[in-house]
Amino acid sequence: MSEPRYLGLSPYLYYTDATAALEWLIRVFGFAERVRYVDGSGHVFQATVAAGDTEIMLAGVGADYWDSKGVDRPVGQLNVVYVDDVDAQYERVCAALGENADVTPPQDQPYGARVFTVADVGGNSWTFWQRTSDTAELPPGWQEIRAEPPPSDHDLPLG
C-alpha cells in the first residue's frame, strides 16, 4: 500500500458567535474571506477565510452542542500562521485592536523563530511565526533528532 498523498491541512474552528469571529479574523489579522453561509436571520453558521494559500474554516455552534460534549463553550486551540515579517503583523494586530491590545511583542526563540501570540474572540490562540534560522540553540544535554526523508523514486532499486 502506498503512502497517502496529503494535499493540505485546514483548521476547523468552533465559535459561539461565528459572525463576530469572522469579522474579527478579517479585521485584526487581515485574512481574506472566501465564503460565508448564513441562516435566515443573517448569522454566520459556517465560513471560510484564507491566510495565504491556507484555508481556515469556522462554524458557529450553540450551547446545546457544547452541552452534548460536556463543556460550556468551544475549547481553544493553538494555530500557527507563518509570515515573512512578524513585526509588521504585530503592528497590524495592535493597530486593529487599539487600546484593547493585550499582545506581547514578538520574541526571538531558540528554535530559530521570531513569534508572538494573540487570542481571538473565541479563545483560540494564534501564533504568528517568522523563521529566522534553521539552527536551534538547545540547552546542554538536549538534542535535535530529524526523521530521515523518505526515499525518492530514483533511490528505489529497479525490479
N, C-alpha and C positions, 0 to 999 in steps of 0.2 A: 504494500500500500504506500502511495506517495505521500510526502508531507503536504499539509494544507498550504494553499497559496492565499495568504492574507491580503486583502485589498484595502484595509484600513481599520480604524477604530474610532468610535464616536461615543462620547459620554451621553447618557440619557439621564437628565436631572429632574427631580420632582420638586415642585414648589406649591405652597399653599395658594399663592396668587401668581399664576403664570403670566398674567398681563403685566403686573408690576415688575416681575423678574425679567421678562423680555425687554421692556423699556429700559430697565436699569442696565442690562448687559450691553445694549446698543449705546446708550448714553455714556456710561462710565468707561467701558472697555473699547468701544468703537467696533464691536462685532457687527457684521453685516447680516441683516435679516434676509432669510431665504424664503420662508413661508410661515404663515400663521393660520391656525384653524380656530375659528371662534364659534361659540354657541349662539343661540337665539338672542341672548342679551348682549352679545359683543365681547364676552370674556374669552380670553385665550384658554383653550384646553390643551393645545399642543402647538409647538412651533419649532422651527429650525433656524439657527444662526450659524454664521461661519466665522472662524478665526483662521485666516489664510485659506488653505485647502481643507482644513478640518471642519466638519460639521458637528454642531453641538445641538442635541435635541432636548427640549424641555417640555414638561407636562404639568398641568395643574390638577391636583387631586384634593379632594375634600377630607374632612375629619373622619368620615366613615371608612375611607380607605386606610387611614393610619390606625384607626381603632382595630381594624381587622389584622393589622400587622403587630399590634401590641405596643405601639408608640403613639405619641401625641402629635407628631409633626414629622416632616422629612428629616432624615438623618444626613447631615452634611458630609461631603467628601472633598478630597483634595484634587484639583485639576491643575495640571502643569501646562502652561502656554509658552512655547518657545518664541522669543522675539530677538530682533537684531540689535535693539537699543533699549535695554531695560530702564535706563534712566529717563528716557523720553516717555516710555509707557507709564512710569511712576508719576511724572509731571502731569500727564494726561489724566490719570486716575485722580490725583489730588485736586486738579482743577475742576473736574467733573463733580467730585464730592464736596468741594468747597470747605467751609469751616467744619463740616462733619467728618472730614477725612481723619480716620484713625488708622494710618498706614505707616508702618516702619519703613524708613528709607532703604533702598537697595543695599545689600551686604554681599561682599565677596566671600565665597565659600571655599573650603579647602579641596573640594572635588571639582574645581575648575568651572565654577559658575558664579554669576552675579544675579541675585534674586531678591524679590520682595513678594509678600503675600498679603492679600486683602480678602475679607469675607464679603459675599454678596448678600442681597436682601433675604435670601432663603437659608443662609447659614452655610453655604458651600464655600470652601476656601479655594482661592485662585492664586497660584504661584507663577509669576512671570519670570522667566528663566533665560538668561543670556549666557551662552557658553563662552568662557574666557580662556580655557586651556584644555588640552587633552590629558594633562597630567594632574593626578590627585596628590595632595600633600597629606599623607596619612600619619597618624600618631605612631610612635615607636611600637613595634610589635604587630601592627596591623599590616595587612597585605591586600593587594588588588588581584583578583583572580578573574580572568576573562575566559569566556567559553570559546572553544575553537570554532571558527566558521565552518559551516557545512561544506563538503567538497562540491566543487563546480562540476559541470558535465565533462569538461576536458580532463579532470583529475580521475575520473572513473575508469577502471580497466575495460578494455574492449572485450566483447564476448558474447 
